[in-house]
């Protein structure tokens, strides 16, 4: 194989934000973000991470994606290993236009998909006047 046939992409380390007592490396998963009329879609590559090893949280308008990839059993002599064992971490600020109560997540084939629905426009409403 030539260098043209195999292009190795360097992993980016994630900034944890804060201090830790563990000496561990966190990688930032690659993401694609799309916007439609009704939703914002976030697609994150997290190869080898099981759904039970993913932690999604939303606090103070910060969406945090964390995951852990356990070491894989070797099937032979390693020629190239791009998917390292370790932790994944990525944070996003969520806009006020997102309905935070209706965020959905799914995982299939190492791809995490988040659907962040937008808040619908305010609907006209008749206000009733109470007497007395």
N, C-alpha and C positions, 0 to 999 in steps of 0.2 A: 504494500500500500504506500502511496505517496502522500506527501503533506497536503496536496491539493484534495485528495480523496477524504482525508480525515481532518476536519477542522475542530480543534478543541476550544471550547468556550470556557474562559476562566469563570470560576464561581465568584460571586460578590458576597463579601461578608456583610452581615446586617449589624447595625448599631443598636444595641440592646436598650440604650437609654436608661441610665442608672448604673449601679454597681452590683457586682455579683461575687459570691464567694466560691463559685465553681470556675475552673479554667476550661471552658468549653467554647467552641466556635459556633456561631450562628450564621447560617447562610440566608440570603434574601431570595425567596423563590421568584422566578420570572413570572410576570403577570401581563395580561392583556385586559384593558378596561374599555367597555363599549357603552354607549348611551343610546337609548331608544326614547320614544315619547313617554313611556310609562316606567321604565326601569334604568338602573345602571347595573351592568353585568361585569363582575370581576372573575377572571379565569386565572388560576394560579397553578403552575406546574410543581407538584410535590411527589416526584417518583419514589416509589417504595415506602410511602408513608401510609399506614393503615388508618382507617377512619377513627378508631379509638385512640390513636396517637396524635390527633389534631385537636387543638383547643382554639375556639373562636370566641372572642369577647368584644363587647362594645361598652366603653366607659368614657364619659366626658367627650362624646362625639369622636372617639378614636376607636376604629375597628382594628383589632389585633388578630393576626393569623399566626399561630404557632404550631409546629409539628416536630415529630422526632422520627428519624429513620434509623431503625436498628441495624446492626451489622448483618450483612447477608452471608449465607453459607456459600463458600467458594465451590464452584462446580469444576474447577480445574485451575490451570496456571493462568493468572491474570495478565492479559495483554494490554488492556486499557481499562481504567476505572474512573469514570467521570462522576458517577453518583456516589458521593461519599456518605458514610454514616454520619449522623449528627443531627443538629437542630435547624429548623427553618423558622424565620421570624420576619414578619412584614407588618407595617402599621400604616393606616390611612386615616385621614380626617374625613368624617362623613358630613356632608352638607346638610343644612336645615331642610332641604327639599326632599330628604329621604325619610320614609316612614320606618323608623327604627324598630317598631313592634312587628313588622312583617318581613324582615330579612330572612331569606331562605338559603340553605347551603346543601350541596350534594357533592359526592366524591365518586368518580368513576375512572378507572385506568390511570391512576396517578394524577388526575386533573381535578382540582377543587373548583367548583363553580358556585359563586355567590350571586344571588339576585337581590338587589336593593331597590325595592319599589319606591317610586316617587310619591309624595303626598299629592293627592288630587287638588285641583283648584277649589277654592272656597265656593260653595254653592249658595245662591240666594236663598234667604230664609225669612219667613214671615214671623215677626215677633209679636206674641200675644200680650195684650195689656190686661193685667189683673186688676179687678175692681175691689177696693176696700182694703 
